[in-house]
C-alpha cells in the first residue's frame, strides 16, 4: 500500500500513460490538480515527481498495469475512490479527445475501484 496522495498520483499517471504518450496538456492538468485540490493540501511538493517515477517503473514490470491498479484500489479509502475516478477523467480530457486506450483504462479503473 501507498499513501492516498501517491495512489491519486498513480491514477493520474496511469491515465496519462495509457496511450503511450504523456502530453504536456496532461502533465499540466496533473500538476494543477496536485497544486489546487484540497485533498493534496498536506502533500509534500516532491511527491509528484517521485510517485510519477515509481508508477512508471511499476508499469514497466510484468503485470505492471494490474499491479498499479491493485495498489491504487488497496490504498484508497472508499471516500476517495470517486475522487480518483474524477481526476482520472480530468487527465483523460486534458487533450480534448479521449482515445480508446484511455477509455478502456477508465473502465478498468471503475472496475478495480468498485464504482
Secondary structure as UniProt FT lines:
FT   HELIX           4..17
FT   TURN            18..19
FT   HELIX           24..36
FT   HELIX           38..40
FT   TURN            41..42
FT   TURN            45..46
FT   HELIX           47..59
FT   TURN            62..63
FT   HELIX           64..75
FT   HELIX           78..93
FT   TURN            94..95
FT   HELIX           100..113
//
